Amino acid sequence: GTLISPGKLFYVDAFNVYLILLNALVGMTTAIFSRPYMAHEVEIGRVDDARMRLYHAMYQGFLLTMLVALSTNNLGVLWVAVEGATLATVLLVSLYRTPQSIEAGWKYFILCGVGIAQALFGTVLIYFAAEHIMPGSDEALLWSVLRDHASQMEPRVLTLAFVFLLVGYGTKVGLVPLHNWLPDAHSEGPTPLSAILSGLLLNIALYAVVRFKMLVDPALGNHLAGRMMMGFGMLSFTVAGLLLHRQRDVKRLFSYSSIEHMGIMTFAFGIGGPLATFGALLHMIVHSLTKSAIFVTVGHVAHISGTQAIDKIRGLIHTQPVVGWCFLIGTVAIAGFPPFGIFTSEFLLFTATMKSFPWLVIPLLSGLVIAMAGLFRHMQRMVYGEPPAGQVAVVANMWPVILHLLLVLWLGIAIPGVLVDWLNQATIMVVGEGVL
């Protein structure tokens, strides 16, 4: 069922409720890691007390805007919330005030600012189309109302609107060629930011795209929106897989992995149909849990080795076994190996692709194999190489990482019935039919 607040400002349904819970979980576990991590940054002089207060304020502000974006019924408020997250993230990316972090912050602000402006124009076009069938209504931006009138709206206006919305929110998703901000933001900002960027923000931007696709599809009566998403998705995971091989910074390495996986999800939502959509919804969960766990581990890796340079990180499993093993297991999970949940969601996507677009299976498989090779090429040296002089163990709270990896393992072996029901209801909302 659905819940609508008095005044119809907030709206909770099967599609957003599980993402709200996921946001709360990842935000909480990352905050647990964040406290000792940022205390260490203060200790070594990278952050002073004033910037520490700014960090915690912006972290909480970021989580608030994400929850508002997920739960709002108003498409204008959705845009405002995503823009609020942009402003909070800019301050977090540039927290260290180094030339590189300031440049990354400006790049993020400019690229995402251009993107979010296009998303605003797309939202205005949606309002314009709604006004023609509901003149004078103050509900022309409410999702719950637009959903019931979507088939009556002007198809040409909605087509143009979706182009702007896909490009605009797609910039926040990190889709190629709109992805350039993402690796810099990950590598220059504090590690907890990387965990919530890949684990939360990218999901919310994709959620916005899918919400608008649900409005556009009934009016267009064709698969244009889906084909556009498939094109952006395939381009993203192919290019990201190739660029993984060229990375020299461990946080940039996994930021390109995030681009790859967001491309996979976008491709799956573009295919449509119950199986691909169910797989994409599951992939949003398992990627968020796995990637946030990896970035938390990478934060400890950077403290152990004193650097983010891949060539200077060696022998983690010898220096600090629990960190090394978590790094290894997280990489295996994100690469899509069984029995982890990412294997399950990707298997569902392969099955759906084979059924609907069999000629795309080989490009899809090739992209995933290329990305997997790039990850393992770097990982095996960082985990098993000879530890360099000066690489020492540190105090590391790995419980958030272990919790996330256990959840991803659980979702790969046996998905709980309540989650299957949630995802099936969400699938019905998105494409009109479920897998059960």
C-alpha positions as CSV (number, residue, x, y, z in Angstrom):
1,G,0.0,0.0,0.0
2,T,0.9,3.7,0.1
3,L,0.9,6.4,2.7
4,I,0.3,10.1,1.9
5,S,0.8,12.8,4.6
6,P,-1.8,15.5,5.2
7,G,-1.2,18.2,2.6
8,K,0.1,15.5,0.3
9,L,3.7,16.7,0.6
10,F,5.1,13.3,1.6
11,Y,4.4,10.0,0.0
12,V,5.7,6.5,1.0
13,D,5.2,3.4,-1.2
14,A,6.9,0.1,-1.9
15,F,9.4,1.8,-4.2
16,N,10.9,4.2,-1.7
17,V,10.3,2.6,1.6
18,Y,13.1,0.1,1.3
19,L,15.5,2.8,0.0
20,I,14.6,4.9,3.1
21,L,15.6,2.0,5.4
22,L,18.7,1.4,3.3
23,N,19.7,5.1,3.7
24,A,19.2,5.0,7.4
25,L,21.3,1.8,7.8
26,V,24.2,3.0,5.6
27,G,24.1,6.5,7.1
28,M,24.3,5.0,10.6
29,T,27.1,2.5,10.0
30,T,29.1,5.1,8.1
31,A,28.6,7.6,11.0
32,I,30.0,4.9,13.3
33,F,33.1,4.6,11.2
34,S,33.2,8.4,10.6
35,R,33.8,9.4,14.3
36,P,37.2,7.7,14.8
37,Y,38.3,8.3,11.2
38,M,37.7,12.1,11.4
39,A,39.3,12.1,14.9
40,H,42.4,10.7,13.3
41,E,42.3,13.4,10.6
42,V,42.2,16.0,13.4
43,E,45.1,14.3,15.2
44,I,47.4,14.4,12.1
45,G,46.4,18.0,11.3
46,R,44.4,17.6,8.1
47,V,41.3,19.0,9.7
48,D,40.9,21.6,12.5
49,D,38.0,21.9,15.0
50,A,36.0,24.4,12.9
51,R,36.1,22.2,9.8
52,M,35.3,19.2,12.0
53,R,32.0,20.9,13.0
54,L,31.3,21.8,9.4
55,Y,31.9,18.1,8.4
56,H,29.4,16.8,10.9
57,A,26.8,19.5,10.1
58,M,27.1,18.8,6.4
59,Y,27.0,15.0,6.9
60,Q,23.7,15.3,8.8
61,G,22.4,17.8,6.2
62,F,23.3,15.4,3.4
63,L,21.4,12.6,5.1
64,L,18.4,14.8,5.7
65,T,18.2,15.9,2.0
66,M,18.4,12.3,0.9
67,L,15.5,11.3,3.1
68,V,13.4,14.2,1.9
69,A,14.2,13.4,-1.8
70,L,13.0,9.8,-1.2
71,S,9.9,10.6,0.7
72,T,8.5,13.7,-0.9
73,N,5.4,13.6,-3.1
74,N,6.3,16.8,-4.8
75,L,8.6,16.7,-7.8
76,G,9.7,20.3,-7.2
77,V,10.7,19.4,-3.6
78,L,12.5,16.4,-5.0
79,W,14.6,18.7,-7.1
80,V,15.3,21.1,-4.2
81,A,16.4,18.1,-2.0
82,V,18.8,16.9,-4.6
83,E,20.2,20.4,-5.0
84,G,20.6,20.7,-1.3
85,A,22.6,17.4,-1.3
86,T,24.8,19.0,-4.0
87,L,25.6,22.0,-1.8
88,A,26.3,19.9,1.2
89,T,28.6,17.6,-0.8
90,V,30.5,20.5,-2.3
91,L,31.5,21.6,1.2
92,L,32.4,18.0,2.1
93,V,34.5,17.4,-1.0
94,S,36.6,20.6,-0.4
95,L,36.9,19.9,3.4
96,Y,40.7,19.5,3.4
97,R,41.2,22.9,1.6
98,T,44.0,21.6,-0.5
99,P,44.3,22.8,-4.1
100,Q,43.2,19.4,-5.3
101,S,40.2,19.2,-3.0
102,I,39.1,22.7,-3.9
103,E,39.4,22.0,-7.6
104,A,37.4,18.8,-7.1
105,G,34.7,20.7,-5.2
106,W,34.4,23.3,-7.9
107,K,34.3,20.6,-10.6
108,Y,31.5,18.9,-8.7
109,F,29.7,22.2,-8.2
110,I,29.9,23.2,-11.9
111,L,29.2,19.9,-13.5
112,C,26.4,18.9,-11.1
113,G,25.1,22.5,-11.2
114,V,24.7,22.3,-15.0
115,G,23.1,18.9,-14.6
116,I,20.7,19.9,-11.9
117,A,19.7,23.0,-14.0
118,Q,18.7,20.7,-16.8
119,A,16.7,18.5,-14.4
120,L,14.9,21.7,-13.3
121,F,14.0,22.5,-16.9
122,G,12.7,19.0,-17.3
123,T,10.6,19.3,-14.1
124,V,9.2,22.6,-15.4
125,L,8.2,20.9,-18.7
126,I,6.4,18.2,-16.7
127,Y,4.5,20.9,-14.9
128,F,3.7,22.6,-18.2
129,A,2.3,19.3,-19.5
130,A,0.3,18.8,-16.4
131,E,-1.2,22.3,-16.4
132,H,-2.8,21.6,-19.8
133,I,-4.9,18.8,-18.3
134,M,-5.3,20.3,-14.8
135,P,-5.5,24.1,-15.4
136,G,-5.2,26.1,-12.2
137,S,-4.5,23.1,-10.1
138,D,-2.0,23.4,-7.2
139,E,-1.3,19.6,-7.5
140,A,0.4,19.7,-10.9
141,L,3.7,18.6,-9.4
142,L,2.4,15.9,-7.0
143,W,3.5,12.4,-8.0
144,S,0.4,10.8,-6.6
145,V,-1.8,13.0,-8.9
146,L,0.4,13.0,-12.0
147,R,0.6,9.2,-11.9
148,D,-3.2,9.0,-12.4
149,H,-3.1,11.5,-15.3
150,A,0.1,10.5,-17.0
151,S,-1.5,8.9,-20.1
152,Q,-3.4,12.2,-20.8
153,M,-0.3,14.4,-21.0
154,E,1.2,15.6,-24.2
155,P,3.7,13.0,-25.4
156,R,6.1,15.4,-27.3
157,V,6.4,17.6,-24.2
158,L,7.1,14.6,-22.0
159,T,9.7,13.2,-24.4
160,L,11.6,16.5,-24.3
161,A,11.2,16.6,-20.5
162,F,12.6,13.2,-20.0
163,V,15.7,14.0,-22.2
164,F,16.5,16.9,-19.8
165,L,15.7,14.9,-16.7
166,L,17.8,11.9,-17.8
167,V,20.8,14.1,-18.6
168,G,20.2,16.3,-15.5
169,Y,19.7,13.6,-12.9
170,G,22.0,11.3,-14.9
171,T,24.9,13.7,-14.1
172,K,24.2,12.9,-10.4
173,V,24.0,9.2,-11.1
174,G,27.5,9.4,-12.7
175,L,26.5,8.2,-16.1
176,V,29.1,8.5,-18.9
177,P,29.8,11.0,-20.4
178,L,28.6,13.1,-17.4
179,H,30.8,11.3,-14.8
180,N,33.9,13.4,-14.6
181,W,33.1,14.9,-11.2
182,L,32.7,11.6,-9.5
183,P,36.3,10.2,-9.4
184,D,37.7,13.5,-8.2
185,A,35.0,13.9,-5.5
186,H,35.8,10.4,-4.2
187,S,39.5,10.8,-4.2
188,E,39.8,14.3,-2.7
189,G,37.0,14.2,-0.1
190,P,37.1,12.4,3.3
191,T,36.5,8.7,3.0
192,P,33.1,8.7,4.8
193,L,31.9,11.0,2.1
194,S,32.9,8.4,-0.5
195,A,30.9,5.8,1.3
196,I,27.7,7.8,1.3
197,L,28.2,9.2,-2.2
198,S,28.4,5.8,-3.8
199,G,26.1,4.1,-1.3
200,L,23.3,6.7,-1.1
201,L,23.5,9.8,-3.5
202,L,23.8,7.8,-6.7
203,N,20.8,5.6,-5.8
204,I,18.7,8.7,-5.1
205,A,19.5,10.3,-8.4
206,L,18.6,7.0,-10.2
207,Y,15.4,6.8,-8.2
208,A,14.5,10.2,-9.5
209,V,15.1,9.1,-13.1
210,V,13.0,6.0,-12.7
211,R,10.1,8.0,-11.0
212,F,10.0,10.2,-14.1
213,K,10.2,7.2,-16.4
214,M,7.1,5.8,-14.7
215,L,5.3,9.1,-15.7
216,V,6.5,9.2,-19.2
217,D,6.0,5.6,-20.3
218,P,2.1,5.6,-20.2
219,A,1.9,8.8,-22.3
220,L,4.5,7.8,-24.9
221,G,3.1,4.2,-25.3
222,N,6.6,3.1,-26.5
223,H,9.9,2.2,-25.1
224,L,11.8,5.4,-25.9
225,A,12.7,6.3,-22.3
226,G,13.8,2.7,-21.7
227,R,16.0,2.7,-24.8
228,M,17.7,5.9,-23.8
229,M,18.4,4.5,-20.3
230,M,19.8,1.3,-21.9
231,G,22.1,3.3,-24.1
232,F,23.5,5.5,-21.2
233,G,23.8,2.4,-19.0
234,M,25.7,0.3,-21.5
235,L,28.0,3.2,-22.4
236,S,28.7,3.8,-18.7
237,F,29.6,0.3,-17.6
238,T,31.7,-0.3,-20.7
239,V,33.7,2.9,-20.4
240,A,34.1,2.6,-16.6
241,G,35.3,-1.0,-16.9
242,L,38.0,0.0,-19.3
243,L,39.1,3.0,-17.2
244,L,39.4,0.8,-14.1
245,H,42.6,-0.6,-15.6
246,R,44.2,2.9,-15.7
247,Q,43.7,4.0,-12.1
248,R,46.5,4.8,-9.7
249,D,44.5,5.9,-6.7
250,V,42.5,3.3,-4.7
251,K,39.5,5.6,-4.1
252,R,39.4,6.5,-7.8
253,L,39.5,2.8,-8.6
254,F,36.3,2.1,-6.7
255,S,34.7,5.3,-7.9
256,Y,34.9,4.0,-11.4
257,S,33.4,0.7,-10.1
258,S,30.5,2.8,-8.8
259,I,30.0,4.2,-12.3
260,E,30.1,0.7,-13.7
261,H,27.4,-0.5,-11.3
262,M,25.2,2.5,-11.8
263,G,25.4,1.9,-15.5
264,I,24.3,-1.7,-14.9
265,M,21.3,-0.5,-12.9
266,T,20.3,2.1,-15.4
267,F,20.6,-0.5,-18.2
268,A,18.3,-2.9,-16.2
269,F,15.7,-0.3,-15.5
270,G,15.8,0.6,-19.2
271,I,15.1,-3.0,-20.3
272,G,12.0,-2.9,-18.1
273,G,9.9,-6.0,-17.5
274,P,9.5,-7.5,-14.1
275,L,12.7,-9.6,-14.0
276,A,15.1,-6.8,-15.0
277,T,13.4,-4.3,-12.7
278,F,13.4,-6.7,-9.7
279,G,17.1,-7.3,-10.4
280,A,17.8,-3.6,-10.6
281,L,16.0,-2.9,-7.3
282,L,18.0,-5.7,-5.6
283,H,21.2,-4.4,-7.1
284,M,20.6,-0.9,-5.6
285,I,20.6,-2.6,-2.2
286,V,23.6,-4.9,-2.6
287,H,25.7,-2.3,-4.3
288,S,25.0,0.3,-1.7
289,L,26.0,-2.1,1.1
290,T,29.1,-3.5,-0.6
291,K,30.5,-0.2,-1.9
292,S,30.0,1.6,1.4
293,A,31.8,-1.3,3.1
294,I,34.7,-1.1,0.6
295,F,35.1,2.6,1.1
296,V,35.2,2.2,4.9
297,T,37.9,-0.4,4.4
298,V,39.8,1.9,2.0
299,G,39.8,4.6,4.7
300,H,41.6,2.2,7.0
301,V,43.9,1.1,4.2
302,A,44.9,4.8,3.6
303,H,45.7,5.2,7.3
304,I,47.7,1.9,7.4
305,S,49.8,2.8,4.3
306,G,49.7,6.6,4.6
307,T,48.7,6.9,1.0
308,Q,45.9,6.3,-1.5
309,A,48.4,5.4,-4.3
310,I,47.8,1.8,-5.4
311,D,51.5,1.3,-6.2
312,K,52.5,2.0,-2.6
313,I,49.9,-0.2,-0.9
314,R,51.1,-3.8,-0.5
315,G,50.6,-6.8,1.7
316,L,47.5,-5.6,3.6
317,I,46.7,-9.2,4.6
318,H,50.1,-9.4,6.4
319,T,50.1,-5.9,7.9
320,Q,46.6,-6.0,9.3
321,P,44.8,-9.3,8.5
322,V,41.2,-8.2,9.3
323,V,41.5,-5.1,7.0
324,G,43.2,-7.2,4.3
325,W,40.5,-9.9,4.4
326,C,37.6,-7.4,4.4
327,F,39.2,-5.6,1.4
328,L,39.6,-8.9,-0.4
329,I,36.1,-10.1,0.3
330,G,34.6,-6.7,-0.5
331,T,36.3,-6.7,-3.9
332,V,35.2,-10.3,-4.6
333,A,31.6,-9.3,-3.8
334,I,31.6,-6.1,-5.9
335,A,33.1,-8.0,-8.8
336,G,29.9,-10.2,-8.8
337,F,31.2,-13.5,-7.6
338,P,28.8,-16.0,-5.9
339,P,27.5,-16.4,-3.3
340,F,27.2,-12.7,-2.8
341,G,24.1,-10.7,-3.6
342,I,25.6,-8.8,-6.5
343,F,25.9,-12.1,-8.3
344,T,22.2,-12.8,-7.8
345,S,21.1,-9.4,-9.1
346,E,23.4,-9.6,-12.1
347,F,22.2,-13.1,-12.9
348,L,18.6,-11.8,-12.9
349,L,19.8,-9.0,-15.3
350,F,21.5,-11.5,-17.6
351,T,18.4,-13.7,-17.7
352,A,16.2,-10.7,-18.5
353,T,18.6,-9.5,-21.2
354,M,18.7,-13.0,-22.7
355,K,14.9,-13.0,-22.9
356,S,14.4,-9.5,-24.3
357,F,17.7,-8.6,-26.1
358,P,19.8,-11.7,-26.6
359,W,22.2,-9.9,-28.9
360,L,23.2,-7.6,-26.0
361,V,24.3,-10.4,-23.7
362,I,27.8,-10.6,-25.1
363,P,28.5,-6.8,-24.8
364,L,27.1,-7.0,-21.3
365,L,29.2,-9.9,-20.3
366,S,32.3,-8.4,-21.9
367,G,31.9,-5.2,-19.9
368,L,31.5,-7.0,-16.6
369,V,34.6,-9.3,-17.3
370,I,36.7,-6.2,-18.3
371,A,35.7,-4.5,-15.0
372,M,36.4,-7.6,-13.0
373,A,39.8,-8.0,-14.5
374,G,40.6,-4.3,-13.7
375,L,39.6,-4.8,-10.0
376,F,41.6,-8.0,-9.5
377,R,44.7,-6.7,-11.3
378,H,45.1,-4.0,-8.7
379,M,43.6,-5.9,-5.7
380,Q,45.9,-8.9,-5.6
381,R,49.0,-6.7,-5.3
382,M,47.5,-4.6,-2.6
383,V,46.4,-7.6,-0.5
384,Y,49.2,-10.1,-1.1
385,G,52.3,-8.1,-2.0
386,E,55.3,-7.6,0.2
387,P,54.5,-4.8,2.8
388,P,56.7,-1.8,2.4
389,A,58.7,-0.3,5.2
390,G,56.6,2.1,7.4
391,Q,53.3,0.3,6.7
392,V,51.9,-0.5,10.2
393,A,48.6,-1.6,11.7
394,V,46.2,1.0,13.0
395,V,43.1,0.9,15.3
396,A,40.3,-0.1,12.9
397,N,36.6,-0.5,13.7
398,M,35.6,-3.1,11.1
399,W,32.2,-4.0,12.5
400,P,30.3,-1.8,10.0
401,V,32.2,-3.5,7.2
402,I,31.6,-7.0,8.5
403,L,27.9,-6.2,9.0
404,H,27.5,-5.0,5.5
405,L,29.3,-7.9,3.9
406,L,27.3,-10.4,6.0
407,L,24.1,-8.8,4.7
408,V,25.3,-9.0,1.1
409,L,26.2,-12.6,1.6
410,W,22.8,-13.3,3.1
411,L,21.1,-11.6,0.2
412,G,23.1,-13.8,-2.2
413,I,22.1,-17.1,-0.4
414,A,18.5,-16.5,0.7
415,I,16.7,-13.2,0.2
416,P,14.2,-12.8,3.2
417,G,10.6,-13.1,2.2
418,V,9.6,-9.7,3.5
419,L,12.3,-8.1,1.2
420,V,11.1,-10.2,-1.8
421,D,7.6,-8.9,-1.1
422,W,8.8,-5.3,-0.9
423,L,10.8,-5.6,-4.1
424,N,8.0,-7.4,-5.9
425,Q,5.5,-4.6,-4.9
426,A,8.0,-2.0,-6.1
427,T,8.4,-3.9,-9.4
428,I,4.6,-3.9,-9.9
429,M,4.6,-0.1,-9.3
430,V,7.4,0.5,-11.8
431,V,6.4,-1.8,-14.7
432,G,2.9,-2.9,-13.8
433,E,3.6,-6.6,-13.1
434,G,5.7,-8.5,-10.6
435,V,7.9,-11.6,-10.7
436,L,5.7,-13.6,-8.3
